[in-house]
Amino acid sequence: MDSGGADKGTTAAWMAAHRGMYERATRHPFTVSIRDGTVDLAAFKRWLGQDYMFVREFVAFLASVLLKCCKQSDSSDMEIILGGLASLSDELSWFKKEAAKWSVDLAGISPLTSNTEYCRFLQSFNDPEISYTVAITTFWIIETVYQDSFAFCIQDGHKTPLELLGTCQRWGSPEFKQYCQSLQRIADRCLANATSDAVKSAEEAFLRVLELEIGFWDMSSSQS
Ligand SMILES: Cc1ncc(CN)c(N)n1
């Protein structure tokens, strides 16, 4: 993702330093197969059901980020985080509608291993010892992996099946990109003022998210 021409912050430096890993997360064979039009629909349906469960956990994660934000002396990021939380309500309704369209029974789904592992990571943010800087950076990269992955599925030359375009536009839209860029600016501001220990923990969380996102796509395409 470009930084909009502004001075490069810490997050852009990490994206450059860990380019290979970032590309494995955002140009994964699963999402590339959506763009190519060769996607296995059974894999898409598996992703849909598993991601619905993930997003339910993501709501609780975001609530924990909001709580950390409210405890800051300057809580001016609150509106953006609150907006993100509110949009997850629409997202859950979207998953239910999409599941009905694809005959995916959401009530009968259990989380697969990689999803459980990712959800455990999200739950670990309930610990008040985890700083706002680490939490907001984590939130930014989780959203950015989806933004970048799905934007690629609707970029020039795509052969994305018509019935999957709505999914790709949900996260690949210019509006979602702008939202991710707002999160990136917040993360960079926090990182610029953070201790070196906090910056180190945030970079570890950034890398952990990339690893977990790759695992999540792998799980969707191979049921591992
Ligand atoms: C696994 C995963 N990562 C990120 C997102 C985007 N909220 C998501 N829905 N699912």
The ligand as an SDF file (V2000), in Angstrom:
LIG
                    3D

 10 10  0  0  0  0  0  0  0  0999 V2000
   -8.8890  -13.2620    8.7230 C   0  0  0  0  0  0  0  0  0  0  0  0
   -9.3740  -11.8750    8.5000 C   0  0  0  0  0  0  0  0  0  0  0  0
   -8.4870  -10.8560    8.4820 N   0  0  0  0  0  0  0  0  0  0  0  0
   -8.9390   -9.5750    8.2880 C   0  0  0  0  0  0  0  0  0  0  0  0
  -10.2420   -9.2890    8.1030 C   0  0  0  0  0  0  0  0  0  0  0  0
  -10.7280   -7.9040    7.8450 C   0  0  0  0  0  0  0  0  0  0  0  0
  -11.5290   -7.3940    8.8730 N   0  0  0  0  0  0  0  0  0  0  0  0
  -11.1290  -10.3740    8.1390 C   0  0  0  0  0  0  0  0  0  0  0  0
  -12.4580  -10.2190    7.9540 N   0  0  0  0  0  0  0  0  0  0  0  0
  -10.6900  -11.6780    8.3300 N   0  0  0  0  0  0  0  0  0  0  0  0
  1  2  1  0
  2  3  1  0
  2 10  2  0
  3  4  2  0
  4  5  1  0
  5  6  1  0
  5  8  2  0
  6  7  1  0
  8  9  1  0
  8 10  1  0
M  END
$$$$
